[in-house]
Amino acid sequence: MVDTDTFRYYTTFAGELIGKEDNDGCQISIGRYGPSAQVGNGASGINIEFGASAWLDLNMDCGRRDTDCGGEILFNVVLCD
């Protein structure tokens, strides 16, 4: 049985990736999208093992109209089994 009261929740999640070499000038902003990221036994939603899940918002800006884009990504990972 999964007990969500034992999960560790991350209500703030943000960061940036800065391009180098061929991607110089590009920046990817990462932030929380949807529910808080969670870690714990059963937190992946895959099984009851120790895992994590997070829903992130990604936005890429390279200063060029043809390369700027964004979207959401959902991670569900089993970290140990």
ChimeraX attribute file (.defattr): number of C-alpha atoms within 10 A of each C-alpha:
attribute: neighborCount
match mode: 1-to-1
recipient: residues
	/A:1	7
	/A:2	14
	/A:3	11
	/A:4	14
	/A:5	8
	/A:6	12
	/A:7	18
	/A:8	15
	/A:9	18
	/A:10	13
	/A:11	11
	/A:12	9
	/A:13	15
	/A:14	11
	/A:15	10
	/A:16	13
	/A:17	11
	/A:18	14
	/A:19	13
	/A:20	10
	/A:21	6
	/A:22	7
	/A:23	10
	/A:24	10
	/A:25	13
	/A:26	17
	/A:27	18
	/A:28	17
	/A:29	15
	/A:30	18
	/A:31	16
	/A:32	20
	/A:33	17
	/A:34	13
	/A:35	13
	/A:36	17
	/A:37	23
	/A:38	21
	/A:39	22
	/A:40	22
	/A:41	23
	/A:42	23
	/A:43	27
	/A:44	22
	/A:45	15
	/A:46	13
	/A:47	15
	/A:48	16
	/A:49	18
	/A:50	17
	/A:51	22
	/A:52	23
	/A:53	22
	/A:54	22
	/A:55	19
	/A:56	20
	/A:57	17
	/A:58	19
	/A:59	15
	/A:60	18
	/A:61	17
	/A:62	17
	/A:63	11
	/A:64	9
	/A:65	8
	/A:66	8
	/A:67	11
	/A:68	14
	/A:69	12
	/A:70	14
	/A:71	10
	/A:72	14
	/A:73	12
	/A:74	13
	/A:75	12
	/A:76	15
	/A:77	19
	/A:78	21
	/A:79	13
	/A:80	8
	/A:81	8
